[in-house]
Amino acid sequence: MRGGRIAAGAASLALTSALAFAPAAAAAPADRPGAAPTASKKPARQKTQRAPAPKCNKQIGQPASAITVEPWAQRRLDFEEAWRITRGRGVTVAVVDSGINANHPQLKGKVAASFDASGTTPDDCLGHGTEVAGIIAAADMRGRNVPFVGVAPQVKLLNAKFASGESTQDNTLLAKAITWAAEHGAKVINVSSAAPDTAALREAVRTAQRHDALIVAAAGNVAQDQRGKESAAYPASYKGVLSVAAVDEAGTISGFSNHKTRIDVSAPGQNVISTLGDGYAGGLQGTSFGAPFASGVAALVRARHPKLTYQQVINRILITAEGGNGQGSGHGMISPLQAVSALVDPDATPGAADARPLGGAVPIAKPEPVDHRTRTIGLAVAGGALALALVVAFAGAVIPRGRRRGWRPGRAVIPAEERD
């Protein structure tokens, strides 16, 4: 079991990153191990002396053989259908998190550049950033018996690290990492963490938007005993940021998903599988993991529609989502294929009557499959009825004549010209 406590006040974003591939618990309280990195509400000190860099005990993960079936999130989103159109080539996605293990077999060669706002090491000592990166960009290795794949396997990644552990008291580091990512070419910036509303964070988000970078942020988690006392999470609550809630395998909003945060869409966030260390972790839960699914979809859209602005990409994702299913679900589950391929007015207002997809393929019902058993029975009955009819007709012709002759054999009459 990894890590310790993440401290971030009321805006804490915690999750469970169990090493076993078993379903995780329904709630993710802030004092559970494996929490996502967050920024503290405490103001940053003007002058601080950095502590020595902690020893980086990289996570190990389980082997790919531990994944015995296709992960449910892949089946549910079916993003491979969108791969017929694009796999994200040409788009750069920044992972603003705890770092990325660039040596993971499914992430090798994907990290284009790294930045460490924490002043420690770009490596991922916590494991959370690598889990997020895998959901976004893990290469397709199913030919080598690895069932897990990322949403957009052909994107490039920027490793924008702001936390060396599960928490940071310097709430300027998240803003620095976002700004660096925007200034280094990220078209999508994934922020799977929650922080308080600060001037530095607001300015970082505005900087990203001026660079036409789309920020995707986790809505935040709430422990059951804090339900009703939660506060909005940032940057998810800022205007122009795609805010993502978590759902379970039934499509129901997770009990830990923050309702105080403004919600745009939802995505899988319970019992999720992803990359960890050089292996894999299962039983992951948290809005931390819903966000990278949405970031992957945003990357696919940006690859297919490169002329759209970040806000137009958000509009496509919202308009093509499956529809809300209760409090905290926003416009509903993301729909990768529809987001990429549907005919949508990119300037329409999501949720308006005229904002629905303008068209697309018209479904044509397939013919019902042939029921060979029924057909065989029908042919047998028809054949039997025909045979019975022939028997009746024959009997109707023969029986009266037999009665007239007293059932004596008839005599053959030889024509005269044939008589001797």
Residue, then its C-alpha position, 0 to 999 in steps of 0.5 A: m500500500r502506498g503513500g500517506r495522507i494528502a493535506a489540502g483542506a476542504a479542497s482535498l482530492a483523494l483516491t485509492s490506488a490499490l495494488a490488487f486488481a479488485p474493486a475499490a471501496a465506494a469512498a476515498p477519504a482524504d486520509r487513505p493512502g495513494a491520494a492525488p497531489t493537491a495544493s494546500k490552502k495555507p499561503a505560501r511563505q515568501k522565503t522558504q528553504r527547500a528541504p532535501a529531496p526525498k528518496c524516490n522509491k518508485q512504485i513497482g506495480q503488478p505484471a500485465s498478466a494480472i489484467t485478465v479481462e479488458p478493463w471495463a472503462q475501455r469497453r464502456l467508452d469504446f474509444e477504439e471506434a474513434w481510432r479509425i479516424t484518429r489516435g491523437r497524432g500531432v497533439t501534445v498533452a501535459v500531465v500536471d501531476s507528481g511526474i511520469n515514469a517515462n520508462h514504462p513499456q507503454l509510455k516509452g518515447k512519449v514524454a517530449a519534455s519535463f519540468d519539475a516545479s517542486g525542485t526535486t526530480p521529474d521522476d514519479c515517486l508517488g505513482h499518481g502521475t504515471e497512472v494518469a499518463g497511462i489512461i491518456a496515452a498508453a501504447d497499444m500493446r495488445g499484440r503482446n497480451v496487454p489488454f490495457v490501452g490509453v485513449a489517445p496512444q499517439v499523443k506526445l506528453l509533457n511531464a509537468k511535475f508540481a508535487s514530490g509527494e502527496s501534498t505541497q504547502d506551496n500553492t504556487l507550484l501548481a500554477k507554475a506547472i500549468t504555465w510551463a505546460a501552456e508555454h511549451g506547446a501543450k494543447v491539452i493540460n490534464v490537472s488531476s488535483a484540486a487546489p484553493d482559488t488563488a490569484a496565481l492559479r487564476e492567472a495560470v489558467r488565463t495564460a493557458q487559455r491565451h495559448d489556446a490550451l484546453i485544461v481538463a480538471a478533476a472535480g474533486n473527491v469528498a469523503q462520506d463524512q464530509r458530504g454537505k461540507e465540501s467546497a468547490a475544487y479549482p481549477a475545475s470550477y473556473k470558466g473555460v476549464l473542462s470539469v470531470a466527475a467520476v462514475d462507476e461501472a453502472g454509469t452512476i455518479s460515484g459517491f465521492s464525486n464533488h457536487k459543489t464543483r461545477i461539473d461539465v461531463s463524467a467519465p469512469g472513475q471507479n475500479v480503474i486500471s492504469t500504468l504504475g511503475d513498470g507495471y500496472a495498478g487496479g482498483l483505482q478510484g477518484t475523479s483523478f482518473g475520470a479527468p484523463f479519460a476526458s483529456g484523451v478524448a479532447a486530444l482526439v478531437r484536437a487531432r481531428h479538428p485542429k482549427l477549433t479553439y479550446q472552447q470549441v473543443i469543449n463545446r463538442i465534448l459537451i454537446t456529444a456527451e450522453g446526457g446527464n443522469g442526476q446531480g453532479s453528472g453535468h452533460g453526462m458520460i463522454s462519448p469519444l466517437q461522437a466527439v470526434s465524428a459528429l456534425v456539430d456547430p462548434d459555436a452552439t451553446p451546449g444544452a440548447a435545443d439547437a446544439r444537438p449533433l446536426g447529422g451523421a450516419v443514419p442507422i439502418a436496421k439489419p434483417e433479422p437472422v434466419d431461424h434455421r430450426t423454425r424454417t426446418i420445421g415449417l418445411a417439414v410440415a408443408g411437405g407432410a401436408l402435400a403428401l397427405a393431400l396426394v394420398v387423399a386425392f388418390a384415394g378419392a379416385v381409386i376407392p369408388r371404382g373399386r367398389r363398382r367392380g366389387w374389388r375385382p381386378g380389372r381387365a386390360v383391353i388390347p386395341a384392335e390394330e394390335r390384336d393378332 
